């Protein structure tokens, strides 16, 4: 049943209504509607009671509301579903302990208990990682709707190897980040953006660099002058 009324135009708040209807996070809603976070906030907060300025987006929202069968976002599996799928392809002596499950998903070991008990959510990046692993396992097993085929003993063997490689990949990434034994440590190191010495070059920083270079030569440089100086080329003299 459609939720956007037929007696008024599509409003900004209707995007939020559809997002909640599908249980989407803000990150997923931005992808579904193809908008930036700024445009999203303007539409669903500042201009919630106004018609959407983007007519194409309004028509897309209306069409999606009228035809939910064309909804194209992946159905992200829950952590328990993926964990049980992993265990189903492992022998008794190689079963992945619950506390290791969240570690190979890039979170701390204590998150596993909350995830598997359904007492807390997880990040959009974890959702995508869960879906990717789950989909790969389904394809090998011949259970995917996107890539039919596979299955049988070959599929089971492929999945056993896939799980092994996935765990090894998590351990390798941990080592590259300074953790020798991920499972013994029980957590990933935290890197804060402000601690990284990565300088992002902008128009302002480029002008500052040009001004500093000019100052060394005793030249006063304005933003406009810097642009003209960079673009100006000496004219060739024509012999008389």
C-alpha positions as CSV (number, residue, x, y, z in Angstrom):
1,X,0.0,0.0,0.0
2,X,1.4,3.4,-1.0
3,X,2.3,5.8,1.8
4,X,2.7,9.0,-0.3
5,X,-0.8,10.7,-0.7
6,X,-2.1,11.2,-4.2
7,X,-3.6,14.6,-3.3
8,X,-0.4,16.5,-2.8
9,X,3.2,16.7,-4.3
10,X,6.0,14.6,-2.9
11,X,7.4,16.4,0.1
12,X,10.9,16.2,1.6
13,X,9.6,14.2,4.6
14,X,8.3,11.4,2.2
15,X,11.9,10.4,1.6
16,X,12.3,9.8,5.3
17,X,9.0,7.9,5.4
18,X,10.1,5.5,2.7
19,X,13.5,5.1,4.3
20,X,11.9,4.1,7.6
21,X,9.5,1.8,5.7
22,X,12.4,-0.2,4.3
23,X,14.4,0.0,7.6
24,X,17.3,1.9,6.0
25,X,20.1,3.6,7.8
26,X,20.9,7.1,6.6
27,X,23.9,5.8,4.7
28,X,21.7,3.3,2.8
29,X,19.0,6.0,2.2
30,X,21.6,8.2,0.6
31,X,22.6,5.5,-1.8
32,X,19.0,4.5,-2.6
33,X,17.9,8.1,-3.4
34,X,21.3,9.1,-4.9
35,X,21.7,12.2,-2.8
36,X,24.4,13.8,-0.7
37,X,24.1,14.1,3.1
38,X,23.6,17.8,2.7
39,X,20.7,17.4,0.2
40,X,19.2,14.7,2.4
41,X,19.2,16.9,5.5
42,X,17.8,19.8,3.6
43,X,15.0,17.6,2.2
44,X,13.9,15.6,5.3
45,X,14.7,18.2,8.0
46,X,14.8,21.8,6.8
47,X,12.3,21.5,3.9
48,X,10.4,18.5,5.2
49,X,7.0,20.1,4.5
50,X,7.9,21.5,1.1
51,X,7.7,19.8,-2.3
52,X,11.0,18.2,-3.3
53,X,13.1,20.6,-5.4
54,X,14.4,17.7,-7.4
55,X,11.5,16.7,-9.6
56,X,13.2,13.5,-10.9
57,X,13.8,12.4,-7.3
58,X,10.1,13.1,-6.5
59,X,9.0,10.9,-9.4
60,X,11.4,8.2,-8.3
61,X,10.1,8.3,-4.7
62,X,6.5,8.1,-6.1
63,X,7.3,5.2,-8.4
64,X,9.1,3.3,-5.7
65,X,6.2,3.8,-3.4
66,X,3.7,2.5,-6.0
67,X,6.0,-0.4,-7.1
68,X,7.9,-1.7,-4.1
69,X,8.8,-4.8,-6.2
70,X,11.5,-2.8,-8.0
71,X,13.3,-2.0,-4.7
72,X,16.9,-2.7,-5.6
73,X,18.8,-2.5,-2.3
74,X,20.3,-5.8,-1.1
75,X,18.6,-7.5,1.8
76,X,21.4,-7.5,4.3
77,X,21.6,-10.8,6.3
78,X,21.8,-10.7,10.1
79,X,25.0,-11.6,12.0
80,X,23.4,-14.9,13.3
81,X,22.5,-15.9,9.8
82,X,26.0,-15.5,8.5
83,X,27.6,-17.0,11.6
84,X,25.5,-20.1,11.2
85,X,26.3,-20.4,7.5
86,X,30.0,-20.2,8.3
87,X,29.7,-22.9,10.9
88,X,27.8,-25.2,8.6
89,X,30.8,-25.5,6.3
90,X,33.4,-26.1,9.1
91,X,34.3,-29.4,10.8
92,X,33.9,-29.8,14.5
93,X,37.6,-29.2,15.1
94,X,37.6,-25.9,13.2
95,X,34.4,-24.2,14.4
96,X,34.8,-20.5,14.6
97,X,34.2,-19.4,18.3
98,X,31.5,-16.8,18.7
99,X,33.9,-14.1,20.0
100,X,36.0,-14.5,16.9
101,X,33.1,-13.9,14.6
102,X,32.9,-10.1,15.2
103,X,36.7,-9.9,15.0
104,X,36.8,-11.2,11.4
105,X,34.1,-8.6,10.7
106,X,36.4,-5.8,11.8
107,X,34.9,-5.2,15.3
108,X,36.0,-6.0,18.8
109,X,35.4,-9.5,20.2
110,X,32.8,-8.3,22.7
111,X,30.5,-7.3,19.8
112,X,29.8,-10.9,18.9
113,X,27.7,-11.5,22.0
114,X,25.6,-8.5,21.3
115,X,25.2,-9.2,17.6
116,X,24.3,-12.9,18.0
117,X,21.8,-12.1,20.7
118,X,20.3,-9.3,18.7
119,X,20.9,-6.7,21.5
120,X,22.8,-4.2,19.4
121,X,23.1,-3.1,15.8
122,X,26.2,-2.8,13.6
123,X,27.6,-0.3,11.2
124,X,26.7,-0.1,7.4
125,X,30.2,-1.3,6.6
126,X,29.7,-4.4,8.6
127,X,26.3,-4.9,6.9
128,X,28.1,-4.8,3.5
129,X,30.8,-7.2,4.6
130,X,28.3,-9.6,6.0
131,X,26.3,-9.5,2.7
132,X,29.4,-10.0,0.6
133,X,30.6,-13.1,2.5
134,X,27.1,-14.5,2.7
135,X,26.5,-13.9,-1.0
136,X,29.9,-15.6,-2.0
137,X,29.0,-18.6,0.1
138,X,25.5,-18.8,-1.5
139,X,27.0,-18.6,-5.0
140,X,29.3,-21.5,-4.3
141,X,26.5,-23.5,-2.8
142,X,24.1,-22.8,-5.8
143,X,21.7,-20.8,-3.5
144,X,22.2,-17.3,-4.9
145,X,19.4,-15.5,-6.8
146,X,22.1,-13.3,-8.6
147,X,24.3,-16.1,-9.9
148,X,22.6,-19.5,-10.2
149,X,24.7,-22.5,-10.5
150,X,27.3,-24.2,-8.3
151,X,26.5,-26.5,-5.4
152,X,27.4,-30.1,-4.7
153,X,30.7,-31.3,-3.3
154,X,32.7,-28.8,-5.3
155,X,30.6,-26.0,-3.8
156,X,31.1,-27.2,-0.3
157,X,34.9,-27.6,-0.8
158,X,35.0,-24.1,-2.3
159,X,33.2,-22.6,0.7
160,X,35.5,-24.3,3.2
161,X,38.4,-22.7,1.4
162,X,36.6,-19.4,1.1
163,X,36.0,-19.2,4.9
164,X,39.6,-20.2,5.6
165,X,40.9,-17.5,3.3
166,X,38.5,-14.9,4.8
167,X,39.8,-15.6,8.3
168,X,43.4,-15.5,7.1
169,X,42.7,-12.1,5.4
170,X,41.4,-10.7,8.6
171,X,44.5,-11.9,10.5
172,X,46.8,-10.5,7.8
173,X,45.1,-7.1,8.0
174,X,45.4,-7.1,11.7
175,X,49.2,-7.9,11.5
176,X,49.6,-5.1,9.0
177,X,47.9,-2.8,11.5
178,X,50.3,-3.9,14.3
179,X,48.4,-6.8,15.9
180,X,50.4,-10.0,15.8
181,X,47.6,-12.3,17.0
182,X,44.1,-10.9,16.4
183,X,42.3,-13.6,18.2
184,X,44.6,-13.4,21.3
185,X,44.3,-9.6,21.4
186,X,40.6,-9.6,20.9
187,X,40.4,-6.2,19.3
188,X,41.5,-4.0,16.4
189,X,43.8,-1.0,16.9
190,X,42.0,2.3,16.6
191,X,43.4,4.9,14.1
192,X,42.0,8.4,14.6
193,X,41.9,10.6,11.5
194,X,43.5,13.6,13.3
195,X,46.5,11.4,14.2
196,X,47.3,10.8,10.6
197,X,49.8,13.0,8.9
198,X,47.8,13.2,5.6
199,X,47.7,16.7,4.1
200,X,44.7,17.4,1.9
201,X,45.6,19.8,-0.8
202,X,42.9,22.5,-1.4
203,X,42.7,25.7,-3.4
204,X,43.5,27.7,-0.3
205,X,46.5,25.6,0.6
206,X,47.9,25.9,-2.9
207,X,47.5,29.7,-2.8
208,X,49.2,29.7,0.7
209,X,52.1,27.7,-0.7
210,X,52.4,30.1,-3.7
211,X,52.2,33.1,-1.4
212,X,55.0,31.7,0.9
213,X,57.2,31.1,-2.1
214,X,56.5,34.6,-3.4
215,X,57.2,36.1,0.0
216,X,60.7,34.6,-0.1
217,X,61.3,36.6,-3.3
218,X,59.9,39.8,-1.8
219,X,56.7,39.7,-3.8
220,X,53.2,40.4,-2.3
221,X,50.8,37.9,-3.8
222,X,47.0,38.1,-3.7
223,X,44.7,35.3,-4.7
224,X,43.8,37.1,-7.9
225,X,47.4,38.0,-8.6
226,X,48.4,34.4,-8.0
227,X,46.0,33.2,-10.6
228,X,47.1,35.8,-13.1
229,X,50.7,35.2,-12.4
230,X,50.3,31.5,-13.0
231,X,48.4,32.0,-16.2
232,X,50.5,34.9,-17.6
233,X,53.2,33.9,-20.1
234,X,55.8,36.3,-21.5
235,X,55.2,37.4,-25.0
236,X,57.8,36.6,-27.6
237,X,59.5,39.7,-29.1
238,X,59.2,40.2,-32.8
239,X,62.3,41.4,-34.5
240,X,62.0,44.6,-36.4
